[in-house]
Amino acid sequence: MPPPQTLPLARYRYTFRMRAPLRLPDYAGSLLRGQFGASLRSINCMTQQASCDGCPLRATCPYAAVFEAPAPAQHDMQQFSHIPNPYVVEPPPLGTTSIARNEPLTFNLVLFGRALEHVPLISFALQRALEQGLGPERARGTLEHIDVQQADNAEKMGIYTWAPIWQQGDAQLAAHAAKLPLAAPTNTTAVTEAKLAFLTPLRLQQQGQPIRPDALTPRKLVADLLRRVSLLAEFHAGQPGIVPEVHDLVRHSEGLVHQHDLHWHDWSRYSSRQQREMRLGGALGTWTLSGDLAPLLPWLHIGQWLHVGKNATLGLGAYRLETIVGAGAGK
């Protein structure tokens, strides 16, 4: 079965005007994710239970569908303790530690599948979160506008622009296409090199431990990415088997030549659930794959929205894909 032409996937950009100085951690993904989740839960939770486990309304609750997606009780292939949630928070660039008063705070939110049905509710939750205050000083901000990323040319990769769908004073979000072409360059066979520039730490794991840069392989990268795409499509879009011949693609990746200029970057976040500081390191830099990339390009392309690796919902594993036509493989 060939892959679909489009995926129910969209990236939204939220711009707030800060009414007070805002201090941010070195990486703000965890902070934004936590405020987003707390606000979304307070708006939707009707039972006021401490946990979603056992809640009689969990099956129909927008908060649970987006933020605490329940794993299926049974599955043909395996038992799941958890499944990936259908969102990715993309915070300001790594190292952004402050936003001055009257300056804009801009971040992105990627939504997949049925989560797209809740864009107005999610946007309201983010608006309320910033109105109530962010960070240790509870700095407040006003939502000024929301944009959606759109493909200008479905036949090419990387041709995207931002289109406004809401600004201050609007009663509702404008209608927009919430789908992304699963596109590849017109002449995929001519692409012999793909460079992945990681913008946030990449955390691929083996037996529960993060893999250091020198031990990373194309096989592990491709396997984790295809698994993430497959699970999101099955559980959040009703599209099981969206990636054809997964095992063949993973085996195909073993024939790629790769080189990297990656370094390890440590950062930490405070987990309110575990009530302790957690250290979350990952690889930053560039990773170049060479060889027969044609079967993998659509999935490497879509990974720029879905991210790859552990803690993707925090925005980790973000990369920009650059393809090179005619470059010699096997460098």
DADA-V501056 format. One record per residue. N is the residue number from 1. PHI is phi in whole degrees, -180 to 180 (999 if undefined). OMEGA is omega in whole degrees, -180 to 180 (NA if undefined). D_LAST is the distance of its C-alpha to the last C-alpha in whole Angstrom. Layout:
n={N:N}
phi={PHI:PHI}
omega={OMEGA:OMEGA}
d_last={D_LAST:D_LAST}
This chain:
n={1:2:3:4:5:6:7:8:9:10:11:12:13:14:15:16:17:18:19:20:21:22:23:24:25:26:27:28:29:30:31:32:33:34:35:36:37:38:39:40:41:42:43:44:45:46:47:48:49:50:51:52:53:54:55:56:57:58:59:60:61:62:63:64:65:66:67:68:69:70:71:72:73:74:75:76:77:78:79:80:81:82:83:84:85:86:87:88:89:90:91:92:93:94:95:96:97:98:99:100:101:102:103:104:105:106:107:108:109:110:111:112:113:114:115:116:117:118:119:120:121:122:123:124:125:126:127:128:129:130:131:132:133:134:135:136:137:138:139:140:141:142:143:144:145:146:147:148:149:150:151:152:153:154:155:156:157:158:159:160:161:162:163:164:165:166:167:168:169:170:171:172:173:174:175:176:177:178:179:180:181:182:183:184:185:186:187:188:189:190:191:192:193:194:195:196:197:198:199:200:201:202:203:204:205:206:207:208:209:210:211:212:213:214:215:216:217:218:219:220:221:222:223:224:225:226:227:228:229:230:231:232:233:234:235:236:237:238:239:240:241:242:243:244:245:246:247:248:249:250:251:252:253:254:255:256:257:258:259:260:261:262:263:264:265:266:267:268:269:270:271:272:273:274:275:276:277:278:279:280:281:282:283:284:285:286:287:288:289:290:291:292:293:294:295:296:297:298:299:300:301:302:303:304:305:306:307:308:309:310:311:312:313:314:315:316:317:318:319:320:321:322:323:324:325:326:327:328:329:330:331}
phi={999:-70:-67:-67:-76:-136:-121:-74:-151:-150:-113:-110:-114:-109:-121:-112:-102:-76:-93:-153:-59:-119:-98:-123:-67:-56:-131:-96:-59:-67:-61:-66:-62:-64:-67:-61:-64:-63:-69:-63:-69:-65:-74:-101:-69:-101:-92:60:-71:-69:-137:-74:-61:81:-70:-69:-103:-60:-65:-116:-84:-61:-61:-63:-63:-92:-106:-137:-59:-75:-74:-67:-67:-138:-151:-64:-93:-163:-93:-110:-84:-157:-128:-67:-81:-88:-147:-138:-87:-115:-76:-56:-53:-51:98:-77:-112:-157:-128:-73:-59:73:-95:-83:-106:-124:-149:-112:-136:-96:-125:-130:60:-68:-62:-65:-67:-107:-56:-60:-66:-63:-64:-65:-64:-66:-61:-66:-58:-75:-67:-86:113:-127:83:-62:-92:53:-68:-100:-141:-112:-70:-102:-160:-125:-125:-122:-85:-129:-85:-81:-144:-69:-89:-128:-91:84:-101:-136:-134:-100:-118:-71:-125:-163:-143:-51:103:-72:-79:-156:-73:-72:-61:-157:-81:-105:-151:-129:-63:-86:-102:-140:-56:-55:-109:-66:-67:-83:-84:-115:-146:-131:-108:-105:-98:-81:-95:-134:-56:-94:-120:-87:-123:-132:53:81:-115:-66:-90:-75:-51:-67:-102:-72:-132:-57:-59:-66:-60:-66:-61:-67:-66:-66:-64:-64:-60:-62:-68:-61:-66:-69:-88:-119:-136:62:-126:-66:70:-65:-96:-71:54:-56:-64:-66:-66:-64:-63:-60:-66:-67:-87:-78:-94:-141:-145:-143:-127:-114:-133:-87:-124:-95:-149:-134:-141:-95:-96:-70:-69:-93:55:-159:-78:-119:-97:-129:-90:-167:-91:-123:128:-119:-135:-109:-111:-130:131:-82:-96:-51:-68:-98:-58:-58:-81:-63:-63:-71:-63:-66:-97:-86:66:-147:96:-69:62:-64:-64:-80:99:-73:72:-83:-144:-111:-98:-123:-108:-123:-94:86:-73:-72:-77:81:-69}
omega={-179:178:179:179:-179:174:175:-169:180:176:180:178:-179:179:178:172:-176:179:177:178:-178:174:-179:170:-178:174:-168:-177:-179:179:-178:179:-180:179:178:-179:-179:-180:180:180:-178:179:-170:-171:-180:-177:-179:174:-180:-178:176:-180:179:-180:-179:-178:-174:-176:-177:-175:178:180:-179:-179:-176:-166:179:-177:-179:175:179:179:179:179:-176:-173:-176:174:-179:172:175:177:-179:176:-171:179:173:173:176:-174:172:-176:178:-179:175:-173:179:173:-177:175:-179:175:-178:168:-178:175:-177:173:177:180:-176:171:-175:175:-180:177:-174:-177:179:-180:179:179:177:179:178:178:-180:-180:-179:176:179:174:-176:177:-176:179:-178:179:-175:178:-179:178:-178:177:179:178:175:179:-177:178:177:-176:-175:-178:-177:173:169:179:-175:177:177:178:-180:176:178:170:-176:-179:178:-180:-178:179:177:175:-178:179:179:178:-177:177:174:-167:172:178:-178:-180:-175:-177:180:-180:-178:-180:177:179:176:178:-176:-176:176:-173:177:-178:169:-174:175:-178:175:-179:179:-180:179:-174:-176:-178:-179:179:174:-180:-179:178:-177:-179:-179:180:-179:177:-180:179:-177:-178:178:-178:-179:-171:-177:179:179:-178:177:179:-176:178:-178:173:-178:-175:178:179:179:177:178:-178:180:179:180:171:-178:171:-177:170:-174:174:-177:180:178:171:-177:176:177:178:179:179:-180:178:177:176:-179:180:-175:179:178:-176:175:178:-176:180:-175:178:-179:178:180:-174:-172:-178:-174:-173:179:-177:173:178:-175:177:177:176:-174:-176:-177:177:-178:176:179:-180:176:-177:178:179:177:178:173:-176:174:180:-179:-179:173:178:-179:177:174:178:NA}
d_last={34:32:31:33:33:33:34:37:35:35:34:37:38:41:42:45:47:48:51:51:48:45:44:40:38:35:34:36:35:38:41:40:40:43:45:44:45:48:49:48:50:53:54:53:55:58:59:58:57:55:52:51:51:55:55:57:56:52:51:52:51:49:48:47:45:43:43:44:43:45:43:44:47:46:43:42:39:39:41:40:41:40:38:35:37:37:36:34:35:33:34:34:31:30:32:35:38:41:43:46:49:49:45:43:41:39:37:35:36:34:37:36:39:42:42:42:45:46:45:48:49:46:46:50:48:46:49:51:49:48:52:53:50:47:46:48:51:51:50:51:49:50:48:48:45:43:40:38:35:35:32:33:31:31:28:26:24:25:28:30:34:36:40:43:45:47:49:52:55:53:55:52:49:48:47:43:41:39:36:33:31:28:27:23:22:24:22:19:18:16:14:11:10:12:13:16:17:20:23:25:25:23:25:24:26:27:31:32:30:27:23:22:18:17:18:17:16:15:18:20:19:20:23:24:24:25:28:29:29:31:34:34:35:37:39:39:39:41:38:37:34:33:29:29:28:27:26:24:22:21:21:18:16:16:13:11:7:8:8:11:13:17:20:23:26:29:32:36:38:42:42:46:46:45:47:44:41:38:35:32:28:25:21:21:18:15:12:10:9:8:10:14:15:18:20:19:19:23:23:20:22:25:24:24:28:28:26:25:26:29:31:30:34:34:31:28:25:25:21:21:18:16:15:13:14:13:9:7:6:4:0}
